[in-house]
Amino acid sequence: MEAANGDSRTAEKRSQIGDYFGGVSAVFSGLALLLLIFTLLLQQRELRMQRQELALQRAELATSRQELHRSAEADLRSLHMQLTEMVMDNPDLAAVWNDLPLGSTTELRQDLFSNLAFNHFVLALSWGTFSEEDLVVYASSLLSSPAFLRYWNATRAHKSRLPADSAEGRMFRVFERALADQHRRTPPSTA
């Protein structure tokens, strides 16, 4: 074997060269490990940033969904207003879909307008335009009108059955609170 590969001195030189490259190999292995760790850290950072971006996109989608819902609700309220205006222009149409008591044309128009006013505040409540305290003040003002109070008394039973968590149900409670406040402030008459 020594004859084919050289003597022991040649073997020692080759061994030293191998040891030299073994050290270089260890350095490169260490650098490769450091690069691997650095790459993993970069990937972890990228994943964190992607998660944050996805969370922002989800929040943006939720906001867009809410805005679309609000827009659709406004369109529906606009349609309601158009239908009410049609009935106000032609009171004969009131018998079709309106559950208000049929009195004089003037009373019907006042009731329909009162309904529009109520629905205006329902929309304001659902959009957060006014605080509930502000709405109690507005409701109290409307309830001081005999025409609106007539409408309120005619529709009160129906409105009391609205789902409590709906905007209409919440607005009903606001008006009831305003009415109760008015009754507490008004001294009983001595007739």
Secondary structure as GFF3:
##gff-version 3
##sequence-region A 1 191
A	DSSP	alpha_helix	2	5	.	.	.	ID=ss1
A	DSSP	alpha_helix	8	89	.	.	.	ID=ss2
A	DSSP	three_ten_helix	91	93	.	.	.	ID=ss3
A	DSSP	alpha_helix	94	97	.	.	.	ID=ss4
A	DSSP	alpha_helix	105	127	.	.	.	ID=ss5
A	DSSP	alpha_helix	132	143	.	.	.	ID=ss6
A	DSSP	alpha_helix	146	160	.	.	.	ID=ss7
A	DSSP	alpha_helix	167	185	.	.	.	ID=ss8
###
